[in-house]
């Protein structure tokens, strides 16, 4: 059976609530490559990014996974029978499948607030895509020391670095626009 690896990560500026999310889809055979042989360009050439404003970290992590899963479903060249593994450093994303029975039983109502959870619709979409695609979510330790990197961590660290670099670029562009407005 063919296997596919999907890596997702986000970087968010809490002040501006602007963030960059990214995903990377690779055949699982890439995970057989020794970590020291994985070149950064392998990741950067295949990485797909998106910038979003007015978001929170948790919301954006889930949105990015959903965006990646939808892209996989709609655009991917892999067979529909491929085993899909999603790699994320998000505690929320990693825990969603375990939380599913309680969330669905309570109708996505918060225990203490007794209100619909802010991200209820995102969680429902996540579960719908899980039912359709049957993916597995694997929690990756973010920001691990490079000497401890296996292939998965090496790939994920490149995704992480590129997302942070893209956010710095966006932040710089926003500051430049703000400076230009002040000159007028």
C-alpha positions, 0 to 999 in steps of 0.5 A, spaced: 500 500 500 502 506 498 503 511 504 503 519 504 506 523 509 503 530 510 507 535 514 503 542 517 506 548 521 504 555 522 507 561 525 503 566 528 505 573 530 500 574 537 500 582 536 498 583 529 494 576 529 497 575 522 500 568 521 503 563 515 501 556 515 504 551 510 503 544 508 508 539 505 506 532 501 511 527 500 511 520 499 512 516 505 518 513 501 522 520 503 522 518 510 526 512 508 532 517 506 537 518 512 536 525 515 543 528 513 541 526 506 535 531 506 536 537 503 532 543 505 531 545 497 527 538 498 522 541 502 522 549 500 521 547 493 514 543 495 512 547 501 505 550 500 504 557 504 498 561 506 498 568 510 492 569 514 490 575 518 485 575 525 486 568 527 489 565 533 494 559 534 489 554 535 484 556 530 490 557 525 493 550 526 487 546 525 485 551 519 492 549 516 491 542 517 484 542 514 487 546 508 492 541 507 487 535 507 483 538 502 488 539 498 491 532 498 483 530 497 482 535 491 489 535 488 494 529 490 496 524 485 496 519 490 491 513 490 485 514 494 487 507 497 494 511 500 495 511 507 495 518 510 500 520 516 499 527 518 505 530 522 504 536 526 507 539 532 500 542 535 497 539 541 490 541 539 491 537 532 494 531 535 489 531 541 483 532 536 481 524 535 482 522 542 477 528 544 472 526 538 467 522 543 466 527 548 466 533 543 460 529 539 457 527 545 456 534 548 455 537 541 461 541 541 459 545 548 464 547 553 464 544 560 464 550 563 462 556 559 456 551 556 457 555 549 458 552 543 466 552 542 469 557 538 472 552 533 466 547 533 465 547 526 473 546 524 473 540 529 467 537 525 470 538 518 476 535 521 472 529 523 469 529 517 475 529 513 478 523 518 472 519 516 473 520 509 481 519 508 482 515 514 488 519 516 493 518 522 495 524 526 502 524 529 505 529 534 512 531 532 516 535 538 517 542 535 524 545 536 528 539 537 535 539 537 538 538 530 543 533 533 537 528 535 533 529 528 531 523 525 528 524 518 521 526 520 524 531 525 529 533 519 523 535 514 519 538 520 524 542 522 525 545 515 518 546 514 518 550 521 524 554 519 521 556 512 514 558 515 517 562 520 522 565 515 515 567 511 512 570 517 518 575 518 517 576 510 510 578 511 511 582 518 517 586 514 512 587 508 507 590 513 512 594 517 514 597 510 507 599 508 506 602 515 512 606 514 510 608 507 503 610 509 506 615 515 510 618 509 504 621 506 
